[in-house]
Amino acid sequence: MYQSSFKYDRQTRQFTVRYSEQYGWEVLDAADARVVRRAVYNDWHRVERALAMIKYQEALLRQAGWRESA
């Protein structure tokens, strides 16, 4: 449903939100291919809040000089 990646020198950051019928909405925050934070939600409103936090973190990364990568 949502995925973004950022790069700064050799460091990477990736945010993912995906839906699974078995688990619900899974929200992942990974740094350098390691999962930093993982949460599973069944309530869409919590997913919306998680997406808002992702957008905020992405803005902070951009301000710090990180660039979006494909």
C-alpha positions, 0 to 999 in steps of 0.5 A, spaced: 500 500 500 505 504 501 513 504 501 518 509 501 526 509 501 531 514 503 539 514 502 544 518 505 551 516 503 551 508 505 545 509 510 538 507 508 531 508 511 525 504 508 518 505 510 513 500 508 505 499 510 502 493 507 495 489 508 495 482 510 488 478 511 491 474 516 494 479 520 491 486 518 495 492 517 503 491 518 507 498 519 515 497 518 520 502 519 527 499 517 534 502 517 540 499 513 536 493 512 534 492 519 527 492 522 527 498 527 520 498 528 514 493 526 507 494 528 500 490 526 494 494 526 487 492 525 484 499 526 484 503 520 485 509 524 491 507 527 494 506 520 492 513 519 496 515 525 502 511 523 502 514 516 502 521 519 508 519 523 512 516 517 510 522 513 513 526 519 519 522 519 520 523 512 520 530 512 525 530 518 530 526 513 529 530 507 531 536 512 537 532 514 539 531 507 537 524 505 534 523 498 529 519 496 531 512 492 527 508 488 
